[in-house]
Amino acid sequence: MLHALVIAACLSAAFAGPPPADAAEPLGFRLDSATVHADGLGVRYTTTCPPGLPGAYGLSVTVAQRTGAHVATAAATLREPCAGRSRHTVLQTGPGGVSFRTGLAYARVWGCVGSGCSAVLVPVRIV
């Protein structure tokens, strides 16, 4: 699953082409930290919305990590006001209950605000 996710993201980025010079990202996202919890993965993140857009956003975050022969996954979908401040949530572990461990993982983030959406795949260091 992780390999398919990485390949799909790379292909999407390769064929998307550059955005117009005056295009603004619909939603700014920064993953600040990730820590292992008993029931999933705790993440701290910061979002920013462009000026003049509605005050709330929708956000879907999925994290995947290869752990030996298995892949640990955790996900959450949120709808929150644009505040530009750091927030925390626990992503629930996916089916199969494979636990995360410290090390490298990948986060797929899909965010929408107003009528614009953006997606990004970012590496994350789990501590």
C-alpha positions as CSV (number, residue, x, y, z in Angstrom):
1,M,0.0,0.0,0.0
2,L,2.8,2.4,0.9
3,H,4.6,1.8,-2.4
4,A,1.4,2.4,-4.3
5,L,0.8,5.6,-2.4
6,V,4.3,6.9,-3.1
7,I,4.1,6.0,-6.8
8,A,0.7,7.6,-7.2
9,A,1.9,10.8,-5.5
10,C,5.0,10.9,-7.7
11,L,3.1,10.4,-10.9
12,S,0.5,13.0,-9.9
13,A,3.3,15.5,-9.3
14,A,5.1,14.6,-12.5
15,F,2.1,15.2,-14.7
16,A,0.5,18.0,-12.9
17,G,2.7,20.7,-14.3
18,P,3.6,24.0,-12.6
19,P,0.8,26.1,-11.2
20,P,0.2,29.6,-12.7
21,A,2.5,32.2,-11.2
22,D,-0.4,34.0,-9.5
23,A,-2.0,30.9,-8.0
24,A,-2.0,30.6,-4.2
25,E,-2.1,27.3,-2.4
26,P,-5.6,26.8,-1.0
27,L,-4.4,25.5,2.3
28,G,-0.9,25.7,3.9
29,F,0.0,22.7,6.0
30,R,3.0,21.9,8.2
31,L,3.4,18.6,10.1
32,D,5.3,19.7,13.3
33,S,5.7,16.3,15.1
34,A,4.5,12.7,15.4
35,T,4.6,10.5,18.4
36,V,3.5,6.9,19.0
37,H,0.4,6.5,21.1
38,A,-1.3,3.3,22.4
39,D,-4.3,3.7,20.0
40,G,-2.6,5.4,17.0
41,L,-0.3,8.2,16.2
42,G,-0.3,11.7,17.9
43,V,0.4,14.5,15.4
44,R,1.0,18.2,16.0
45,Y,0.4,20.3,12.9
46,T,-0.2,23.9,11.8
47,T,-2.5,25.1,9.0
48,T,-2.9,28.5,7.3
49,C,-5.6,29.7,5.0
50,P,-5.1,32.4,2.3
51,P,-6.6,35.8,3.2
52,G,-10.2,36.4,2.2
53,L,-11.3,32.8,2.1
54,P,-13.9,31.3,4.5
55,G,-12.8,30.7,8.0
56,A,-12.9,26.9,8.1
57,Y,-11.1,24.1,6.3
58,G,-11.4,20.3,5.7
59,L,-8.4,18.2,6.2
60,S,-7.6,14.5,5.7
61,V,-4.4,13.1,7.0
62,T,-3.1,9.5,6.5
63,V,0.2,8.3,7.8
64,A,1.8,5.0,6.7
65,Q,5.0,3.3,7.9
66,R,6.6,0.0,6.8
67,T,7.2,-2.1,10.0
68,G,8.9,-5.3,8.8
69,A,6.6,-7.3,6.6
70,H,3.6,-5.1,7.5
71,V,2.5,-1.5,7.0
72,A,1.1,0.5,9.9
73,T,-1.5,3.1,8.9
74,A,-3.5,5.7,10.8
75,A,-5.9,8.4,9.6
76,A,-8.2,11.2,10.6
77,T,-10.5,13.7,8.9
78,L,-11.0,17.1,10.5
79,R,-13.0,20.2,9.9
80,E,-11.7,23.2,11.9
81,P,-11.5,27.0,11.8
82,C,-8.4,28.6,10.1
83,A,-6.4,29.8,13.0
84,G,-2.8,29.6,12.0
85,R,-1.8,28.0,15.3
86,S,-0.5,24.6,16.2
87,R,-3.1,21.9,16.8
88,H,-2.9,18.3,18.0
89,T,-4.9,15.2,17.2
90,V,-4.5,11.4,17.5
91,L,-4.8,9.5,14.2
92,Q,-6.5,6.2,14.8
93,T,-4.6,3.0,13.8
94,G,-6.0,1.3,10.7
95,P,-7.5,-2.1,10.3
96,G,-5.1,-4.9,11.4
97,G,-3.8,-2.9,14.3
98,V,-0.1,-2.8,13.2
99,S,1.7,-0.5,15.6
100,F,3.9,2.4,14.6
101,R,7.5,2.6,15.8
102,T,10.1,5.4,15.9
103,G,11.6,6.2,12.5
104,L,10.5,7.4,9.1
105,A,6.9,7.3,7.8
106,Y,5.0,9.2,5.1
107,A,2.0,11.4,5.5
108,R,-0.6,12.1,2.8
109,V,-2.4,15.3,3.4
110,W,-5.5,16.4,1.5
111,G,-6.9,19.8,2.4
112,C,-9.7,22.0,1.1
113,V,-10.7,25.6,1.9
114,G,-13.2,27.7,0.0
115,S,-13.4,26.1,-3.5
116,G,-9.7,25.1,-3.7
117,C,-8.1,21.8,-2.6
118,S,-4.5,20.7,-2.4
119,A,-2.7,17.5,-1.7
120,V,0.9,16.8,-0.5
121,L,2.9,13.7,0.5
122,V,5.6,14.5,3.1
123,P,8.1,12.4,5.0
124,V,7.6,12.5,8.8
125,R,10.0,11.4,11.6
126,I,8.1,9.5,14.3
127,V,9.6,9.9,17.8
